[in-house]
Amino acid sequence: MSSTKVTDRVVQKWLIFNDTLGCLKINLYFCKAYKYIDDMSKGKDIRYNPAISVKENAKRNGVTEATIRYHIKRQLVDRRYDRKLNIIADCRRYLKKYPNATRTELQKKTGYSLSTIRKYWSYITSEEELTDFDNRKIKKYQLKQMNNYYATHPSVTQDLLRCEQFDRKILEPFCGSGTMAEVIKNNGYEVVSYDIIDRGYGKVGDFFSVDFEANEYDIITNPPYDENLILIIKRCLSLCKNKVALLLPINFLSGKERYDEIYANCPPARVYVYRERINIAIDGDFTKYNKSARNQTVYAWYIWERGREGVTELRWIHNIK
């Protein structure tokens, strides 16, 4: 048999093996995803602790290791960054108790290598936060916040203000570049604007960290639709003077957790469902997302009114550009 034929057969077998391996990897990924979704559907709330192993996290949460790993990928958890935080915190705790301890003593007591302690020494011995270590990389959760920017077309806010009246002072806690806040301001309201990322408009501040005065503002905003949405709604309801208006996808009316945590005890007074697709643009590029085909999500304005009792009114709203 010629060497050419042998080589062709080897290559052929290798290609078949490679394709099979690729399929196995894809199937394994979807198995992990399915298991994660299955665990979520059974009401299992993953409480991930980066300080312990994947195996220990799985054990404490009552799920498989595959579910924990998929959770890490899905939530963009940076285990290496969290480990750095743990190293610094452990060493700081020991130095607080023994301020004159040497690096060698710290190594023996904490179990971290001497090179690791030297690497983080400037952070360990100061109150400096670990924000941009290792080649000035941005932390994953910060990157997620930066990318989680969906601007609301000015016409959408104007639609709301045609239907609802608000208190004179308005809080816009997720203002982005100010496309919503400017419309509210132009309609005669006083607007206080914040965003967790500096996008050139309003003040910079985390909604959960800023000490807002309660009963001072009505709230109008398009919040991030992430894992903190329920907490965001609860904080809005506790802060508002009279009304909260949130722009949310219509499917957010559904969901056991949302019902148990919010709607069962504090349903919206009114929900205005859009008759057509509206322009919600990534990075504020309204021209790119001007066509309805680019916006597949159906949105609605959810209105909560303090002290109101009774059933939720469902209304339709038209987007006038």
N, C-alpha and C positions, 0 to 999 in steps of 0.2 A: 504494500500500500504506500502511495507517495506521501511525502511529508506535508504536501499542500493539503491533501484530503484530511490528514490527521489534525492539522491546524484548524481547518474549517470546522471539523466536528467539535474540537475543543471550544472554539469561539461560539459555536451554535449552542453547546451545552451551557456555556457561561452566560450567554444572553438569556436562555430559558431560566436559569437559576436566578439571575438578576431580576427578571420580571416577577418571578415567584416571590422573591424576597421583598420587592417593592409592594406587591399586593398584601403580603403578610403585615408589613409595617402600616399600610393604610387601614387594613382590617383591625389591627391592634389599636390604632388611634381611635377609630370609631367605636370600638368596644369600650374604651376608656370613657369616651364622650357619652355613650349610651348609659354606662354604669353611673356616671356623674348625674345625668338627667334623671335616671331612675331613683337615685338617692334623694335628689331634690324633690321629686314628685311625692316621695313618702314623708316629706316634711322634715328631712334631716338638714339642719342648718349647720354648715361647715364653719367651725370656729378654729381657724388655723393659727398655730403658734410657731413662729419661725425659729424660736430658741430651741425647739426639740426636733427630733428626727421625723422623717416622713412616716416611718413605721409607728412611732409613738403617737403622732397626730391621727393616724388612721385608727389606732386602738382607742384613743380618747373620744373620737367622733363616731365610732361604731360603723366605719365605712372601710372600703378597701384602700390599699396603698395607691392603686391606679386612680381612684377617685380623688385622693389628695393631690397627686401629681397633676391631674387634669385641672383641679381647682387652682393650683399654683400658676399654670399656664393661662388659664382663663382670666384670673384676676391680676395678671402681670406682676406677681409677687417676685421681688428681687431678694432671693435667699442670701446672696452674698452681702448685700447692703445691710440686711437685718442682722447678719452674723457680726458684721463690723460694729454695729450699734451695741450688740450684746457684749462684745469684747471690751469696748470703751466703758460701758456701764459697770461691768464687773470690776474692772481695774479702778474706776473712780470710787466705787463703794469701799474697796479695800484701802485706798489712799485716804479716804475720808476718816476711816477708823485709825489708820496708822500713817499719818502724813509724812513721816520721815523714812518710809520704806524705800528700799533701793529697787532697781529694775530686776535684779537677780532674785530678791525676796518676793517681788510681785509675781515673777515667773513660777516660783516654787508653790506659792499659795493659790494662784488662779489656774495653773496648769497650762497657760498659754506659753508658746515659745518666746525666747528672748528676742528673736528677730521680729516677731509679731508685735511685741510690746514696744520695741524701738520704733517700728513703723507707725504706730498710733500714739506715740508718746506726747506729741504736741496737743492732741485732742484729749488725751487722758488727764493731762496736767492743767487743762484750762476748761472754761465753760463753752468753748467753741463747738457749734453744732456740725455734725458730719453731713454737709449738704452737697458738696461737689468734689468728693475724693476720687482718686484714680483717673488721671488725665482729664479732669474737669467734666466728667460724664454727668448727665442729668439723671436724677433718680427716676425709676420707672413710673412711680405714681405721679411725679411732677410732669413727666412726658405725657402720661395719660390725660392729666388735667389740661395740658396745653393743646392736645389734639381733640379734646372733648368740647370743641367750640362750634356751636351751631347758631348762627345769627338769625334773628327773626326779622322778616321783611317789615318795614315801617307800616305798610297797609294793614297787617295783621293786628297790630296794637291799636290802630285807628278803628278797626272793626269793633274791638272790645269797648272802646270809649264811646262809641255810638249807642251801645246797648246798656252800659252800666255807669253809674255815678259813684265816685269815690271820695274819701276824705281828702282835704287839701294837701296833706303831706303823704308822699308815697315813698316806700322803700323798694329799690330794685337790687336785690342781693347777688344776682348773677348777670351783671350788666354787659359783659363782653366789651364790644367796641361802642356801645351806647345806642344801638339802633332802636331799642325799645324805649329807653329812658328819654331820648330826645323827643320822641313823639308825645310822651306823657307830659314833658315839660312844655312843649309847644301848645298843649291844650290847657295851660294855665295852672298846672300842679307844681308843687315844690317836690323835687326828686332828690333822694339820697341814694347814690349808686356805689356798689361794691362788686369786686370780682377777686377770686383767689389768685388769678394770673393778671399781671399788668399788661393790658391790651390797649393802653393809651387813653383810657376813659375811666372816670370815677376813682374811688379809693381802692387800694389793694388790701384785702382781708378775707380770711376764711369765715364763711357764714356761721360755722359752729364755734368760732373763737371770738369774734367781735361781740362786745357787750352792748347790744342794741337795747334801747329803752322800750319796755313793753307798753302797749296801748298808745303808742306815739304815731304809728304809721299804718296806713293800709298798704298791702303788698301786691305788686304786679310783677310777674317774672316768668321766664321760660327756664325752668331749672334743669340741671343735668339729670338724665334718666338712668342713673347708675344705682348701685346697691344701697346708696344713702337716701334714696328718694322718699321713703316713708318717714325717715327722721327729718328730712327737709320740710315735708308737709306739716308734721307735728310742730316743728319749731315755728313755722310761719303762723300756724293757728294760735300758738301760745303768745306770739309777739303782736299780732295785728290789733289795730284799734277797732275796726269794724268789718272789713272785707279782705279776703285773699283771692286773687285771680291768678291761676296757674295755667299755662299753655302746655297740654299733655296729649299724648296719643290717645285715641278713643278706647283702645284696648286696655288702658289702665283702669277702666271701670271694673274690669274683671280681675280675679286673683284672690285666693283665700287669705293670704297674708295681708294684702291691702284692705280687704273687707274687715278682717278681724281687728286690725290695728287702727283703721281710720273710719271706713264707711259705716260700720255697725253702730258706732257711737256719735260720729260727726260727719254725716253725709253732706255733699255739696248742696247748696241751695238751688243752684241752676247749673246746667251743663249745656253750652252752646256748641253744637256739632257743625263743623264746616261742611257745606254742600259740595265743595270742590277741594282739590289739593292746593295747599298753600306753599309759599316759598320759604323754606327753612334751609339756609345755605351753609355748608361747611366753610369755615374761615371767612364768612361774610361775602362770598362770591355770588351775589344774587343773579348776575347775568347768566352764569353757568347753570343755575338751578331755576331759571325763570320758567322753563317748560314743565307742565304738570307731570310729564312722564318721568322726570328726574326725582319727583317727590311722591313716593308710593304710600307713605304713611298718612292716615286720616287723623287730623288733629281736632281738638276741642278746647274751649275755654272752660275751666272748672272754677266755679265761684262759690266760696264759702262765706257765710255771713254770720257774724257773732250773734248768738242768742236766738237764731231762727230755728224753729222746729217744724217737722213735717217732712213730706216726701220730696225727693229731688225733682225739679222741673226739667224736662228735656226740651230744648229749643234748637232751631237750626239757625245758622249764621252764614251770611254771604260775604266773600272776600272781594272788596271793591278796591281795585288798584288805581 
